[in-house]
Amino acid sequence: MEVMKKRRLAANARERRRMNSLNDAFDRLRDVVPSLGNDRKLSKFETLQMAQTYIAALHELLQRD
């Protein structure tokens, strides 16, 4: 029983580190993607949408030259 508890605690710690790392990556992405000037933080979904739009716009700019 004790071994299972230790394994579960270790798995929980790994998952917590994974999620913290993912959230840090989203925060870094939010810092470089233009926002709409809202005071609220973009959701993960909104951040990905904005990143996709921004990348497409940059690509289009490069294609013009």
C-alpha positions as CSV (number, residue, x, y, z in Angstrom):
1,M,0.0,0.0,0.0
2,E,2.8,2.4,0.9
3,V,4.6,1.8,-2.4
4,M,1.4,2.7,-4.3
5,K,1.0,5.9,-2.4
6,K,4.6,6.9,-3.1
7,R,4.1,6.1,-6.8
8,R,0.9,8.2,-6.9
9,L,2.6,11.1,-5.2
10,A,5.5,10.9,-7.6
11,A,3.1,10.8,-10.6
12,N,1.2,13.8,-9.2
13,A,4.5,15.7,-8.8
14,R,5.5,14.9,-12.4
15,E,2.1,16.0,-13.7
16,R,2.3,19.2,-11.7
17,R,5.7,20.0,-13.2
18,R,4.5,19.2,-16.7
19,M,1.5,21.5,-16.3
20,N,3.6,24.3,-14.8
21,S,6.0,23.9,-17.8
22,L,3.1,24.1,-20.2
23,N,1.6,27.1,-18.5
24,D,5.0,28.8,-18.5
25,A,5.3,28.2,-22.3
26,F,1.8,29.8,-22.8
27,D,2.9,32.8,-20.8
28,R,6.0,33.2,-23.0
29,L,3.8,32.9,-26.1
30,R,1.4,35.5,-24.8
31,D,4.4,37.9,-24.3
32,V,5.3,37.7,-28.0
33,V,1.9,37.5,-29.7
34,P,0.1,40.8,-30.2
35,S,-3.0,41.1,-28.1
36,L,-6.2,43.0,-28.7
37,G,-5.4,45.4,-25.9
38,N,-7.6,43.7,-23.4
39,D,-6.6,43.9,-19.7
40,R,-7.5,40.2,-19.2
41,K,-5.1,37.4,-20.0
42,L,-5.9,35.5,-23.1
43,S,-7.0,31.9,-22.6
44,K,-4.9,29.1,-24.0
45,F,-7.2,28.7,-26.9
46,E,-7.2,32.4,-27.6
47,T,-3.4,32.5,-27.4
48,L,-3.1,29.7,-29.9
49,Q,-5.6,31.4,-32.2
50,M,-3.7,34.7,-32.0
51,A,-0.4,33.0,-32.6
52,Q,-1.8,31.2,-35.7
53,T,-3.1,34.5,-37.0
54,Y,0.1,36.3,-36.2
55,I,2.2,33.7,-38.0
56,A,0.0,33.8,-41.0
57,A,0.3,37.6,-41.2
58,L,4.0,37.5,-40.9
59,H,4.1,34.8,-43.6
60,E,2.0,37.0,-45.8
61,L,4.4,40.0,-45.2
62,L,7.4,37.9,-46.2
63,Q,5.6,36.7,-49.4
64,R,5.1,40.3,-50.5
65,D,8.8,41.0,-50.8
